């Protein structure tokens, strides 16, 4: 999960790169935490802990951002 310091550094880039859409801006940190949790644990989407938000939102965000190249734009960070 992202620390407050990590999020403070990442948030401006996320705001610039992410497509405006269904994920409310206040939920982006939690959604990114869910995506990172899944990546670190190698788990299925449905295994994401409930406190990280709906698993389907994390999955949809990950897939959408992959199609739109958002991860590549964030990767130099």
Backbone torsions as a table, in degrees:
resi	resn	phi	psi	omega
1	UNK	NA	149.1	-177.9
2	UNK	-74.7	135.3	173.0
3	UNK	-77.4	166.7	177.4
4	UNK	-60.2	-38.2	179.5
5	UNK	-66.3	-45.1	178.6
6	UNK	-61.9	-44.0	-179.7
7	UNK	-64.3	-40.0	179.2
8	UNK	-60.8	-35.1	178.2
9	UNK	-76.7	-35.7	-174.8
10	UNK	-84.8	-31.8	-172.5
11	UNK	-54.5	-45.5	179.8
12	UNK	-60.5	-38.1	178.7
13	UNK	-70.0	-39.5	177.3
14	UNK	-62.1	-44.3	179.6
15	UNK	-59.4	-35.9	179.9
16	UNK	-77.2	-36.8	-171.0
17	UNK	-90.1	-32.1	-171.1
18	UNK	-76.1	144.7	177.2
19	UNK	-71.0	141.4	176.5
20	UNK	-75.1	128.4	-175.6
21	UNK	-171.0	-138.1	-169.1
22	UNK	-76.1	-27.0	-177.8
23	UNK	-80.6	113.6	179.7
24	UNK	-59.9	141.6	-178.1
25	UNK	-53.9	-35.2	-179.1
26	UNK	-69.6	-16.7	179.0
27	UNK	-96.2	-4.7	-175.9
28	UNK	-62.1	-41.7	-179.6
29	UNK	-61.9	-46.3	-179.9
30	UNK	-63.5	-40.2	179.2
31	UNK	-65.3	-42.6	176.7
32	UNK	-64.0	-38.7	175.2
33	UNK	-59.2	-40.8	179.0
34	UNK	-64.6	-42.8	179.1
35	UNK	-63.8	-44.4	179.0
36	UNK	-65.2	-38.9	177.9
37	UNK	-59.4	-46.8	-179.5
38	UNK	-62.5	-43.1	-179.8
39	UNK	-62.7	-43.9	-178.7
40	UNK	-68.4	-32.0	-175.2
41	UNK	-97.9	-12.8	-178.7
42	UNK	64.3	24.3	-176.1
43	UNK	-88.1	168.9	173.1
44	UNK	-75.8	157.0	-179.5
45	UNK	-53.8	-42.4	-175.9
46	UNK	-65.2	-14.3	-179.0
47	UNK	-86.0	-4.7	179.7
48	UNK	-60.1	131.4	180.0
49	UNK	-59.0	142.5	-176.5
50	UNK	-58.5	-31.8	-178.9
51	UNK	-67.6	-11.6	176.4
52	UNK	-94.0	9.3	177.3
53	UNK	95.6	180.0	-179.0
54	UNK	-64.1	132.1	-178.7
55	UNK	-61.2	-34.1	-176.8
56	UNK	-68.7	-30.6	177.4
57	UNK	-66.9	-42.5	177.5
58	UNK	-62.2	-44.4	-180.0
59	UNK	-63.2	-46.9	-179.8
60	UNK	-63.4	-41.6	179.4
61	UNK	-63.9	-45.9	-179.9
62	UNK	-58.7	-48.7	-177.7
63	UNK	-65.8	-45.8	179.4
64	UNK	-60.5	-47.3	-179.1
65	UNK	-65.0	-34.3	177.2
66	UNK	-64.1	-44.9	179.6
67	UNK	-63.3	-34.8	-176.7
68	UNK	-90.0	-2.0	179.0
69	UNK	77.1	17.4	-178.6
70	UNK	-64.1	-41.3	-178.1
71	UNK	-61.4	-38.2	178.7
72	UNK	-66.2	-37.2	179.2
73	UNK	-71.0	-26.4	177.7
74	UNK	-86.6	-21.1	-171.3
75	UNK	-59.7	-32.9	178.9
76	UNK	-66.4	-10.4	-177.2
77	UNK	-72.6	NA	NA
